[in-house]
């Protein structure tokens, strides 16, 4: 069974073996029965007599083993056989049996919550927790009570009040006074409880901190982190004391980093990193503690580099940058890359960057492709923030051959500098021309996009020299198979056709120095992670809701069925039962005949004609629309085109062709102020109607915040004549089903709206009896949604 082999066929014989008096054999038999009882509930019934008899054995070890096995069967039909042994076990003279009975009560609750509550087991657990002399029994009672009452609170106000009693002063101080008697696991459980305690005055805060002072010197990292969480959360409202807590916890955390396994060091470092981000000045003097050791795994080194970046300031920048430069030649390439990025980040956050820029430019002299690529990216960012360094940087960058750079991001950064400072780099145009000539050999769309923009910038700074290169670049871009590259080339071509002066303002506007680069994490996200201190949220650097399974998010699921969604605006217990259906997207696809018909029309009557982009920037039709001054910038030296090809090209680009007048706008859509649609009809229509629109829209920050109460959105949409028939979900994801009716008609519009409050985005699926009005209804719906929370 341990090896994964299916041995369920021997269930009957193993049940008979359970009657043995040998403890070791009995234990193995009970393990087997517990593993296969669900698959054979009828045969498992035969073990009940043996287990109940063993629950009354004189040996406490046998009693405990039998009770644990009985609760591990987890067969709903056996609930009646569990209550009496559990009630007796909670009063057993042996602490071992009471300890198992406390956990068994939680198991019973998961099998049958009603049986557990009716037997008044939570009350027995609470009494045992406050009176039992054995610390492990107390800890197990606390754990079971938290689990039972947390789950029961959703259905019972009494359970919610019982949870509050766990966080009361008598219970918390009773447990804290016994904390030295608990095991390490139990200490963490009690400390987690203490972190949620709300003290009535400062004296209670200091009393708790004095009680737990020695826990900061505990050898177990989990106990230390749990204690730190208590200290930090209790002193959040006391700024001065909160800062002193940071000073107090530094030494224990740094000790844990240097002791124990790399895995423990990483977990502690993650928590240190979170604290460093909140108070970098307090840790700036301990920067040497975060230097990388040769024996550190790469994941620990990477985290230490991030911490060095965070604590760098004017007093320690030189030492930190010197250390980081040593890592640039590391045999571990990812760490070498991270060290170079760390130097760049420090440069972007410091005012005195003279020495740092010199160090970065020295990296360009190293004959390593990845070092050059990472450095070029950082030099580009530095020039965006410190344009005054352009002459020093360009002098070094100008000596780098693009042929020696293989990584796309490095080559893209070099191309950006060639275009941005082409007036100061005499060879910039020729380097760009060589890249354009090898356009087909460059497989990265990122590089091709940068090349298009760089040549355009160079054209506005050195027009006569760049005209031919620009024509070749646009031609290559227009014939590119990548959609983004093709679209940008087409956009630039049309801009130049419209007005080169406008194109210059769009592509090459006056630059302003970038003062602050965007942070990848919002302050709100960091605060949520801090609230979940001493958990996986800190290690993953994201709140728990972003990585827990759906089963931990409650009944909400992203699916097409309406199960588990509350009907109407008020009734939260009635549920619509709906069947899943497979959405048919065939109506969104063109048939073969449609595609052939469209292809015939696109070719302007010629089945064999293909579109070839011009090899130069201009045809005669383009020049005719320019002023003489603008035309002098663009010398026509390219090949001429026949009227047929000119017509095809201009038609494709929207040039020189008389535009057909736009159709008149559709009449404004008005909605019935009192639509009526029952859940059954809604469900049937949702399954029958085809999908008309799928769109994403944004909510205002106030609207996202207002969704803490989903009923507010329902009331807001009702004021716009859009009714909600079902809603559900838990933060940050909510799901709503809306409907509306066209005024003066029987046509209904149905909407599935999935809102993520973290990103303030809403995903919409719209279906309707009148598909022609779906677009107008979508505009009306998004307009109403965008105003949510603003009034």
C-alpha positions in Angstrom: 0.0 0.0 0.0 2.9 2.4 0.8 4.4 1.7 -2.6 1.2 2.7 -4.3 0.0 -0.8 -5.2 -3.7 -1.4 -5.1 -4.3 -3.9 -2.3 -7.9 -3.1 -1.7 -8.9 -6.7 -2.6 -7.5 -7.9 0.7 -9.8 -5.7 2.7 -11.9 -8.5 4.2 -8.9 -10.4 5.5 -7.3 -7.2 6.9 -10.5 -6.5 8.8 -10.3 -9.9 10.5 -6.7 -9.3 11.4 -7.7 -6.1 13.3 -8.9 -8.4 16.1 -5.3 -9.2 17.0 -3.8 -8.4 20.4 -0.4 -7.5 18.9 -0.1 -3.7 19.0 2.2 -3.4 15.9 -0.1 -5.6 13.8 -3.2 -3.8 15.0 -1.6 -0.4 14.1 -0.8 -1.6 10.5 -4.3 -3.0 10.1 -5.9 0.2 11.2 -3.8 2.2 8.8 -4.9 -0.1 6.0 -8.6 0.2 7.0 -8.4 3.9 7.2 -6.9 4.2 3.7 -9.5 2.0 2.0 -12.7 2.5 4.2 -14.3 4.9 1.7 -14.0 2.5 -1.1 -15.5 -0.4 1.0 -17.9 1.2 3.5 -19.9 -2.0 3.9 -16.8 -4.1 4.9 -15.4 -1.2 7.0 -18.5 -1.6 9.1 -17.0 -4.8 10.4 -14.2 -2.9 12.1 -16.5 -0.7 14.1 -16.9 -3.3 16.8 -13.2 -3.9 17.2 -12.5 -0.2 17.3 -15.2 0.6 19.8 -14.0 -2.2 22.0 -10.4 -0.9 21.8 -11.5 2.6 22.7 -12.3 1.1 26.1 -9.0 -0.8 26.5 -7.0 -0.4 29.7 -3.9 0.6 27.8 -4.1 4.3 26.9 -1.9 3.7 23.8 -4.5 1.2 22.4 -7.4 3.6 23.3 -5.7 6.5 21.5 -4.8 4.4 18.5 -8.4 3.0 18.2 -9.9 6.5 18.5 -7.6 8.0 15.9 -8.4 5.1 13.5 -12.1 5.4 14.1 -12.1 9.1 13.3 -9.9 8.4 10.2 -12.5 6.2 8.5 -14.4 9.3 7.3 -17.5 7.4 6.2 -20.6 9.5 6.6 -22.7 6.5 7.6 -20.4 5.9 10.6 -21.0 9.2 12.3 -23.3 7.8 15.0 -20.4 5.5 16.1 -18.0 8.4 16.5 -19.8 10.8 18.9 -19.8 8.6 22.0 -16.1 7.6 21.8 -15.1 11.2 21.2 -17.1 12.5 24.1 -15.6 9.9 26.3 -12.1 10.5 24.9 -12.2 14.2 25.8 -12.7 13.2 29.5 -10.1 10.3 29.4 -7.6 10.4 32.2 -4.7 9.9 29.7 -3.5 13.1 28.1 -2.6 11.1 25.0 -6.2 10.1 24.4 -7.5 13.6 25.1 -5.0 15.0 22.6 -6.3 12.6 19.9 -9.9 13.2 20.8 -9.4 17.0 20.4 -8.2 16.5 16.8 -10.9 13.9 16.2 -13.6 16.5 17.0 -12.4 18.5 14.0 -12.4 15.4 11.8 -16.0 14.7 12.9 -17.0 18.3 11.9 -15.7 17.8 8.4 -17.7 14.5 8.1 -20.9 15.9 9.6 -21.0 19.4 11.0 -24.5 18.9 12.4 -23.4 15.9 14.4 -20.5 17.7 15.9 -22.5 20.8 16.9 -25.4 18.8 18.2 -23.0 16.8 20.4 -21.8 20.1 21.9 -18.2 19.1 21.2 -17.0 22.8 20.6 -18.1 23.7 24.1 -16.3 20.6 25.5 -13.2 21.6 23.6 -13.3 25.1 24.9 -13.6 23.9 28.5 -10.8 21.5 28.1 -8.6 24.1 26.5 -9.0 26.4 29.5 -8.6 23.7 32.2 -6.4 20.9 30.9 -2.9 20.7 32.5 -1.3 19.2 29.4 0.0 21.8 27.0 -0.4 19.6 23.9 -4.0 18.9 24.7 -4.6 22.7 25.0 -2.9 23.3 21.6 -5.0 20.6 19.9 -8.2 22.0 21.4 -7.2 25.5 20.2 -6.5 24.3 16.7 -9.8 22.4 16.4 -11.8 25.2 17.8 -10.3 27.7 15.3 -11.1 25.3 12.5 -14.6 24.5 13.5 -15.7 28.0 14.4 -14.1 29.6 11.4 -16.1 27.3 9.1 -19.2 27.5 11.2 -19.1 31.4 11.4 -20.4 31.6 7.8 -23.7 30.0 8.9 -24.0 31.0 12.6 -23.7 34.3 14.4 -23.0 32.3 17.6 -19.9 30.8 16.1 -18.8 34.3 15.0 -19.1 35.4 18.6 -17.2 32.4 19.9 -14.3 33.3 17.6 -14.2 36.7 19.2 -13.9 35.0 22.6 -10.7 33.3 21.4 -9.2 36.7 20.8 -10.3 38.0 24.2 -7.8 39.1 26.8 -8.4 36.2 29.3 -7.8 33.5 26.7 -4.8 35.2 25.0 -3.0 35.9 28.3 -3.8 32.5 29.6 -2.2 30.9 26.6 0.8 33.3 26.5 1.6 32.6 30.1 1.8 28.8 29.3 3.8 29.4 26.0 7.0 27.9 27.3 5.3 24.6 28.0 4.1 24.3 24.4 5.9 22.5 21.5 7.3 24.7 18.7 4.3 24.0 16.5 1.9 24.9 19.3 3.8 28.1 20.1 3.4 29.2 16.5 -0.4 28.5 16.9 -0.6 30.6 20.1 1.5 33.4 18.6 -0.7 33.6 15.5 -3.7 34.0 17.8 -1.9 36.7 19.8 -1.1 38.6 16.6 -4.9 39.1 16.0 -5.5 40.3 19.6 -6.7 43.9 19.9 -5.3 45.4 23.1 -7.3 48.0 24.9 -4.3 50.1 26.0 -0.6 50.4 25.6 0.0 48.6 28.9 -1.4 45.4 27.5 0.9 45.8 24.4 4.0 46.1 26.6 2.8 43.2 28.8 2.6 40.9 25.8 6.0 42.1 24.5 7.6 41.4 27.8 6.1 38.0 27.9 7.4 37.1 24.5 10.8 38.9 24.7 12.7 35.6 25.2 10.9 34.0 22.2 13.1 36.2 19.9 16.1 34.1 21.0 14.4 30.8 20.2 16.3 28.3 18.0 13.3 27.7 15.8 12.9 30.1 13.0 9.1 29.7 12.8 8.8 30.7 16.5 11.0 33.8 16.0 9.1 34.9 12.9 5.7 34.4 14.7 6.9 36.5 17.6 8.1 39.2 15.3 4.7 39.3 13.6 3.1 39.8 17.1 5.5 42.7 17.8 4.9 44.4 14.5 1.2 44.1 14.4 0.7 45.2 18.0 2.8 48.4 17.6 1.4 49.5 14.2 -0.3 52.5 15.9 2.7 53.4 17.9 5.2 54.9 15.5 8.2 55.3 17.8 7.8 51.9 19.4 7.3 50.4 16.0 10.7 51.7 14.9 12.3 50.4 18.1 10.8 46.9 17.2 12.6 47.0 13.9 15.9 47.7 15.8 15.1 44.9 18.2 14.4 42.2 15.7 17.4 42.8 13.4 19.8 40.7 15.4 17.6 37.6 15.7 16.8 37.7 12.0 20.4 38.1 10.9 21.3 35.3 13.2 18.8 33.0 11.6 20.0 33.9 8.1 23.5 32.7 9.0 22.4 29.6 10.8 20.5 26.6 9.5 19.9 25.3 6.1 19.8 27.4 2.9 16.1 26.9 2.7 15.6 28.4 6.1 17.9 31.2 5.2 15.9 32.0 2.1 12.6 32.1 4.0 14.0 34.4 6.7 15.6 36.5 4.0 12.2 36.9 2.3 10.8 38.3 5.5 13.9 40.5 6.0 13.4 41.8 2.4 9.9 42.8 3.2 11.0 44.7 6.3 13.9 46.3 4.4 11.4 47.6 1.8 9.4 49.2 4.6 12.4 50.6 6.6 15.6 50.6 4.4 17.4 53.1 6.6 17.3 50.9 9.7 19.2 48.1 7.8 21.6 50.3 5.9 24.4 49.8 8.4 24.2 46.0 8.2 24.8 45.8 4.4 27.7 43.5 4.8 25.4 40.9 6.2 23.8 40.6 2.8 27.0 40.0 0.8 26.9 36.8 -1.1 28.9 33.8 0.2 30.5 31.3 -2.2 28.4 28.5 -0.7 25.1 30.3 -1.1 22.6 28.8 -3.5 21.7 31.0 -6.5 18.2 31.7 -5.1 19.7 33.1 -1.9 22.2 35.1 -3.8 19.5 36.7 -6.0 17.5 37.7 -2.9 20.6 39.2 -1.3 21.3 41.3 -4.4 17.8 42.7 -4.2 18.3 43.6 -0.5 21.6 45.3 -1.3 19.8 47.3 -3.9 17.1 48.3 -1.4 19.4 49.5 1.4 21.9 51.4 -0.7 22.2 55.0 0.2 24.8 57.8 0.1 26.8 56.3 3.0 27.3 52.8 1.7 26.8 53.1 -2.1 30.5 52.9 -2.9 31.1 49.7 -0.9 28.0 48.0 -2.2 28.7 48.8 -5.8 32.3 47.7 -5.4 31.0 44.3 -4.1 28.4 44.0 -6.9 31.0 44.7 -9.6 32.9 41.7 -8.3 29.9 39.5 -9.0 29.7 40.6 -12.6 32.4 38.2 -13.5 30.7 35.3 -11.7 30.7 31.9 -13.4 27.0 31.8 -12.5 25.6 33.8 -15.4 22.1 34.5 -13.9 23.8 36.0 -10.8 26.2 38.0 -12.9 23.2 39.4 -14.8 21.4 40.2 -11.5 24.5 42.0 -10.1 24.7 44.2 -13.2 21.0 45.1 -12.9 21.5 45.8 -9.2 24.3 48.3 -10.0 22.0 50.0 -12.5 19.1 50.1 -10.0 21.3 51.8 -7.5 22.4 54.3 -10.0 18.8 55.2 -10.8 18.0 55.8 -7.2 21.1 57.9 -6.3 21.9 61.5 -7.1 25.7 61.1 -7.2 26.2 58.6 -9.9 29.6 59.5 -11.2 31.5 56.5 -9.9 28.6 54.2 -10.8 28.4 55.3 -14.4 32.1 54.7 -14.8 31.7 51.2 -13.4 28.9 50.4 -15.8 30.9 51.7 -18.8 33.8 49.4 -17.7 31.4 46.5 -18.0 31.2 47.2 -21.8 34.9 46.5 -22.1 34.4 42.9 -20.8 34.3 40.5 -23.7 31.1 38.7 -22.6 27.9 39.0 -24.6 25.5 38.8 -21.6 27.4 41.5 -19.7 27.4 43.8 -22.7 23.6 43.2 -23.3 22.6 43.8 -19.6 24.9 46.9 -19.4 23.4 48.5 -22.6 19.9 48.1 -21.2 21.0 49.9 -18.0 22.9 52.6 -19.9 19.7 53.3 -21.9 17.7 53.7 -18.6 20.4 55.9 -17.2 20.3 58.2 -20.2 16.6 58.5 -19.8 17.0 59.8 -16.3 20.4 61.6 -16.6 20.6 63.0 -20.1 23.6 65.0 -19.1 25.7 61.8 -19.2 25.0 61.3 -22.9 28.4 62.4 -24.2 30.4 60.2 -21.8 28.1 57.2 -22.5 28.0 57.7 -26.3 31.7 57.8 -26.6 31.9 54.3 -25.2 28.7 52.9 -26.8 29.8 54.2 -30.2 32.7 51.7 -30.2 30.4 48.7 -29.8 29.7 46.7 -32.9 26.1 45.5 -33.3 27.4 42.3 -34.7 28.8 41.3 -31.4 25.5 41.6 -29.6 23.3 38.6 -29.9 20.6 39.2 -27.2 17.5 41.1 -28.5 17.1 43.4 -25.5 20.8 44.4 -25.7 20.6 45.1 -29.4 17.3 47.0 -29.0 18.9 49.2 -26.3 21.8 50.0 -28.7 19.4 50.8 -31.5 17.5 53.1 -29.2 20.7 55.1 -28.4 21.7 55.2 -32.0 18.3 56.8 -32.9 18.1 59.0 -29.9 21.6 60.5 -30.2 22.2 60.1 -33.9 23.1 63.8 -34.2 26.0 63.2 -31.9 27.1 59.8 -33.3 28.5 60.2 -36.8 28.4 56.5 -37.5 24.9 56.0 -36.1 23.2 56.1 -39.6 25.6 53.6 -41.1 25.2 51.2 -38.3 21.4 51.5 -38.7 21.7 51.0 -42.5 23.7 47.8 -42.0 21.0 46.5 -39.6 18.2 47.4 -42.1 20.1 45.5 -44.9 20.1 42.4 -42.6 16.4 42.8 -41.7 15.4 39.3 -42.6 18.2 37.9 -40.4 16.8 39.6 -37.3 14.2 37.3 -35.8 13.2 39.4 -32.8 10.2 41.7 -33.3 11.4 43.9 -30.5 14.6 44.7 -32.4 12.7 45.4 -35.6 10.3 47.7 -33.8 13.2 49.7 -32.3 14.9 49.8 -35.7 11.8 51.4 -37.3 11.6 54.1 -34.6 15.4 54.7 -34.6 15.5 55.3 -38.3 12.5 57.6 -38.1 14.3 59.7 -35.4 17.5 59.7 -37.4 15.5 61.0 -40.5 14.2 64.0 -38.6 17.7 64.8 -37.3 19.7 64.1 -40.5 17.1 64.1 -43.3 19.2 64.1 -46.5 21.4 61.2 -45.4 18.6 59.1 -43.9 16.0 59.4 -46.7 17.0 56.4 -48.6 17.5 54.3 -45.4 14.1 55.3 -44.2 12.5 54.2 -47.4 14.2 50.8 -47.2 13.2 50.5 -43.5 9.5 51.2 -44.1 9.4 48.9 -47.1 10.9 46.1 -45.0 8.4 46.9 -42.2 5.4 46.9 -44.5 6.3 43.5 -45.9 7.1 42.0 -42.4 5.0 39.1 -41.4 4.8 40.2 -37.7 1.6 42.1 -37.2 3.0 44.7 -34.7 6.0 45.5 -37.0 3.8 45.8 -40.0 1.3 48.0 -38.2 4.0 50.4 -36.9 5.6 50.7 -40.3 2.1 51.5 -41.8 1.5 54.0 -39.1 4.8 55.8 -39.7 4.1 55.8 -43.5 0.7 57.3 -43.1 2.1 59.9 -40.6 4.7 61.0 -43.2 2.0 61.1 -45.9 -0.2 63.3 -43.7 2.4 65.8 -42.5 6.1 65.2 -41.7 6.0 68.0 -39.1 3.2 66.1 -37.2 5.2 62.9 -37.6 8.2 64.5 -36.0 6.1 65.7 -33.0 4.8 62.1 -32.6 8.0 60.1 -33.1 10.7 62.5 -31.9 9.2 65.0 -29.4 11.3 67.0 -26.9 12.4 64.6 -24.2 12.0 65.1 -20.5 14.1 63.2 -18.0 12.3 60.3 -16.3 12.3 61.1 -12.6 10.8 57.9 -11.2 10.6 54.5 -12.8 7.4 52.5 -12.2 7.5 50.0 -9.3 6.3 46.5 -10.1 4.4 46.3 -6.9 1.9 48.8 -5.6 2.0 50.0 -2.0 -1.4 48.4 -1.4 0.0 45.1 -2.5 3.0 45.4 -0.2 0.7 46.2 2.7 -1.4 43.2 2.0 1.7 41.0 2.0 2.8 42.6 5.3 -0.5 41.7 6.8 0.2 38.1 6.0 3.6 38.1 7.6 5.1 34.7 8.4 3.3 32.9 5.6 3.9 31.8 2.0 2.7 35.2 0.8 6.0 36.7 1.9 8.0 34.0 0.1 6.0 34.3 -3.1 5.8 38.1 -2.8 2.1 38.1 -3.5 -1.1 38.0 -1.4 -2.5 34.6 -0.6 -5.5 35.0 -2.8 -3.3 35.1 -5.9 -1.9 31.6 -5.5 -4.3 29.5 -3.4 -6.5 26.9 -5.1 -10.1 27.6 -6.1 -11.3 25.4 -3.3 -9.8 28.0 -0.8 -11.6 30.8 -2.5 -15.1 29.6 -1.6 -17.8 28.5 -4.0 -16.9 31.1 -6.7 -15.7 29.6 -10.0 -15.1 31.0 -13.4 -17.5 28.9 -15.4 -20.6 29.2 -17.6 -22.9 27.6 -15.0 -24.8 29.7 -12.5 -24.4 27.3 -9.6 -23.5 28.8 -6.3 -24.5 32.3 -7.3 -27.2 34.1 -5.3 -30.3 35.0 -7.1 -31.6 38.6 -7.1 -30.2 41.5 -5.2 -31.1 40.5 -1.7 -31.7 36.7 -1.5 -28.3 35.2 -0.9 -29.3 31.6 -0.2 -31.4 30.8 -3.2 -29.3 29.3 -6.0 -29.9 29.0 -9.7 -29.2 25.5 -10.9 -27.9 25.5 -14.5 -26.1 23.1 -16.8 -22.8 23.7 -18.3 -22.8 24.3 -22.0 -20.1 24.5 -24.6 -20.0 27.9 -26.2 -20.1 27.6 -30.0 -17.7 30.0 -31.6 -18.4 28.9 -35.2 -20.4 32.1 -35.8 -17.2 34.1 -35.1 -15.3 32.4 -37.9 -15.5 33.0 -41.7 -16.5 30.1 -43.9 -14.1 29.1 -46.7 -16.3 30.7 -49.3 -16.4 33.9 -47.2 -12.6 34.0 -47.0 -12.2 33.4 -50.7 -14.7 36.1 -51.5 -12.9 38.5 -49.2 -9.6 37.6 -50.7 -10.9 38.3 -54.2 -12.1 41.7 -53.2 -8.8 42.6 -51.5 -6.9 41.8 -54.7 -8.8 44.4 -56.7 -9.9 42.0 -59.3 -6.6 40.3 -59.8 -6.3 36.8 -58.4 -2.5 36.8 -58.8 -1.6 40.3 -57.7 0.4 40.7 -54.5 1.2 43.7 -52.5 4.9 44.8 -52.6 5.9 47.7 -50.3 7.8 50.5 -52.1 11.6 50.2 -51.9 11.7 54.0 -51.3 9.7 56.3 -49.0 7.8 58.1 -51.7 5.9 57.7 -54.9 4.7 60.6 -57.0 1.3 60.5 -55.4 2.9 61.1 -52.0 4.9 64.1 -53.1 1.8 65.8 -54.6 0.4 66.3 -51.2 3.5 67.9 -49.6 4.5 71.5 -49.3 7.6 72.5 -51.3 9.6 72.7 -48.0 8.5 69.2 -47.0 9.0 67.9 -50.5 12.6 69.1 -50.5 13.2 66.7 -47.6 12.1 63.7 -49.6 13.8 63.4 -52.9 12.1 61.1 -55.4 14.7 58.8 -56.6 12.9 55.5 -56.5 11.2 53.5 -59.2 8.0 54.6 -60.7 4.8 52.6 -60.4 2.0 51.9 -62.9 -1.4 53.4 -62.3 -2.7 50.0 -61.4 0.0 49.4 -58.7 -0.3 53.0 -57.5 -4.1 52.6 -57.1 -3.6 49.3 -55.2 -1.0 50.9 -52.9 -3.0 54.0 -52.2 -6.1 52.0 -51.7 -4.4 49.8 -49.1 -2.9 52.8 -47.3 -6.0 54.9 -47.5 -4.2 57.5 -49.7 -5.6 59.3 -52.7 -8.9 57.4 -52.8 -12.2 59.1 -52.3 -13.6 57.9 -49.0 -17.1 56.7 -49.0 -19.3 58.7 -46.6 -19.7 57.2 -43.2 -23.1 55.5 -42.5 -25.4 57.5 -40.3 -25.0 56.7 -36.6 -27.6 54.2 -35.2 -30.4 55.6 -33.1 -29.6 55.9 -29.3 -30.5 52.8 -27.3 -33.0 53.3 -24.5 -33.8 50.7 -21.9 -37.0 49.6 -20.2 -37.0 51.1 -16.7 -38.8 48.0 -15.2 -37.7 44.8 -17.1 -39.0 41.5 -15.8 -37.1 38.2 -16.4 -37.3 35.1 -14.2 -34.2 33.0 -13.4 -35.5 30.0 -15.5 -35.9 32.2 -18.6 -32.6 33.8 -18.1 -30.9 30.4 -17.8 -32.6 29.2 -20.9 -31.7 32.3 -23.0 -28.1 32.2 -21.8 -27.7 28.7 -23.1 -29.5 29.3 -26.4 -28.2 32.8 -27.5 -24.9 33.2 -29.3 -22.1 35.3 -27.9 -22.4 38.8 -29.4 -19.5 40.6 -27.7 -16.5 39.9 -25.5 -14.9 43.0 -24.0 -12.6 44.2 -21.2 -13.2 47.5 -19.5 -11.8 49.4 -16.5 -13.3 50.5 -13.2 -12.4 53.6 -11.4 -10.2 53.1 -8.3 -13.2 54.3 -6.2 -15.4 51.7 -7.9 -13.0 48.9 -7.2 -12.8 50.0 -3.6 -16.6 50.2 -3.4 -16.9 46.5 -4.4 -16.1 45.6 -0.8 -19.9 45.6 -0.7 -21.0 44.0 -4.0 -24.6 45.1 -3.3 -23.5 48.7 -4.1 -22.7 47.8 -7.7 -26.0 46.0 -8.0 -27.9 49.1 -6.8 -25.9 51.3 -9.1 -26.7 49.3 -12.2 -30.3 49.2 -11.2 -30.4 53.0 -11.3 -29.3 52.6 -14.9 -32.2 50.2 -15.7 -29.8 47.2 -15.7 -30.9 44.4 -13.3 -28.8 41.8 -11.5 -30.2 38.2 -11.4 -27.2 36.4 -9.9 -24.0 37.3 -8.1 -21.2 35.7 -6.2 -17.5 35.5 -5.4 -15.0 36.5 -2.9 -12.3 39.2 -2.9 -10.8 40.1 -5.3 -12.9 38.3 -7.8 -16.6 38.8 -8.2 -19.1 37.5 -10.8 -22.4 39.1 -11.8 -25.1 38.2 -14.2 -27.1 41.3 -15.4 -30.0 41.7 -17.8 -31.8 44.6 -19.5 -34.7 45.1 -21.9 -34.8 47.3 -24.9 -37.5 49.9 -24.4 -40.6 49.3 -26.5 -39.5 45.8 -27.5 -39.3 42.3 -26.1 -35.6 42.0 -26.8 -33.4 41.3 -23.8 -29.6 41.8 -23.3 -27.8 39.3 -21.0 -24.4 40.1 -19.5 -21.8 38.1 -17.6 -19.5 40.5 -15.8 -16.4 39.2 -14.0 -14.7 41.9 -11.9 -11.2 41.8 -10.4 -10.8 44.5 -7.8 -7.0 44.1 -7.6 -6.6 45.1 -11.3 -9.8 47.2 -11.5 -10.7 45.3 -14.7 -14.0 43.8 -15.8 -14.5 41.0 -18.3 -17.8 41.3 -20.2 -19.7 38.7 -22.2 -22.8 40.0 -23.8 -25.6 38.1 -25.5 -28.9 39.5 -26.8 -32.1 38.8 -28.7 -31.2 41.8 -30.9 -27.6 41.2 -32.0 -27.5 44.5 -34.0 -28.0 46.5 -30.9 -25.3 44.7 -28.8 -22.6 47.2 -29.5 -24.9 50.1 -28.4 -25.8 48.2 -25.3 -22.2 47.5 -24.6 -21.4 51.2 -24.7 -24.3 52.0 -22.4 -23.3 49.2 -20.0 -19.6 50.3 -19.9 -20.6 53.9 -19.4 -22.7 52.9 -16.4 -19.9 50.7 -15.0 -17.3 53.5 -15.4 -19.4 55.8 -13.2 -19.6 53.3 -10.4 -18.1 54.7 -7.2 -17.8 58.2 -8.5 -21.0 59.6 -7.0 
